[in-house]
Amino acid sequence: MATATIFSALLSSDHPERLRDWYARVFDASIERTPGEPGYDVLDLDGFYLMIDSRPDVRGPAAEAARLIVNAEVDCAQTTGARVDELGYGWLSPLERRDAGWFGTALDPDGNYVQLIGFDEEMQREASEASMTPFSGFAVRDVDAAAAFYTDVLGLRVDRNPMGLLALHLDRRTRVVMYPKDDHVPASFTVLNIPVPDIDAAIDDLEAKGVRLLRYDGLPCDDRGVMRGRSVQMGPDIAWFTDPSGNVISVMH
């Protein structure tokens, strides 16, 4: 049976820059431009792509704002809600506490409804288990050190289950399991590649947090330790480093 994956949505506006900037600020999202003409501004919302453009037949605020509601599950509803307050377009329904977490419906600059959902950890775990998808895993020497590194240094969401395993969330559906192994020996290959919008900014951030890049003999790396594949059309720009257990991770663009 054929299946389809809905991976993006397109919002049109007669003020696309204003709309784009609101979504980028509220959800702390990067903005990219699609190639060609006409191009679209694209925001990566944790693996779901929101495209924003202008159309000659779209004018003014949303006429039927309830017809299409953007649902956004966020890690911290209060932090996201504070950005909504700061930007000044208001709420249809302010954030409130319910049994499963925090819920509220914000208004974007065109009057579209944007429902913010901040599930409690237990609800997040149940939802993840209910929509189980294939996942990979690798061992770590110390789960506490791993949890701190992947959360505080790499900025990823990490959950700990009752068995002591760590679930590293790469986006809302993709995860990697990390498990403790007393006789852990790091793999001789890269276990996780992390795409970034700006590799030099990512390296600046890593180095500011004490991460040192790896250097591999025989690879054409620059003074920063980056293999610049894009400049010679031979793949992405990529840099490698290790987690506290010696597992090799990369950032790439």
Secondary structure, DSSP 8 states (H G I E B T S, - for coil): -------EEEEE-SSHHHHHHHHHHHTT--EEE-SSSS--EEEEETTEEEEEE--TT--SS-SSGGGSEEEEE-S-HHHHHHHHHHHT--EEEEEEEETTEEEEEEE-TT--EEEEEEE-HHHHHHHHHHT----EEEEES-HHHHHHIIIIIT--EEEE-TTS-EEEESSSS-EEEEEE-TT----SSEEEEEE-S-HHHHHHHHHHTT------TTS-B-TTS-EE-GGGTSS-EEEEEE-TT--EEEEE-
